[in-house]
Amino acid sequence: MFNKKNLKKFIASCISIATIAIPMSITANASTYSRLIDNDPTSSSGNSSSSNGFSYINGGSCYNGDARIILSGNSSNFYHWIHPKISLGGVKTVTVNLQVYLNHANFTDPRASYSVYKNGASLTVGYINQNTAAGGWNYKYASSNDFTGLWLVSVSPSGQPNCQTGADAVNVTYTY
Ligand SMILES: [Ca+2]
């Protein structure tokens, strides 16, 4: 069928096709899900929010003009940004890229804790010093190999007294 010269050519072309095809197939297999969620989303957006004890605060620097805030002393308080629940159809590795909008002088919590839902428990994505955070979008990411579903982003206060924890918009991207 092949003489030596043609066989070499054939093998070389197979290798070059494989080299091109492998990175493309990795990209094609990864799924990405992204959601930008602000306070009090409309029901038509498919998102919702809930909290225990956070209060309304407004200000032109906030995303869409307002946010929510709470004293930082109790770390069991929470604010949830909820999106439509996604079942991953099994256990998967998920990388979470989280952007958090912070732009109000009263947000002073030195270690606000951000997490995402994971199998009925949670994965801590990271901590942000809201007192020194950049005015605007702040970025955290984390990865874990035992996700079965995606549902919400949560912030909880540090527990530090005499500070306040803010909750404005978040933009979450999951890759799995
Ligand atoms: Ca807002």
Residues whose N, C-alpha, C, O or C-beta is under 5 A from the ligand:
A	BS01	CA	D38 N39 Y63 N64 D66 A67 D168 A169
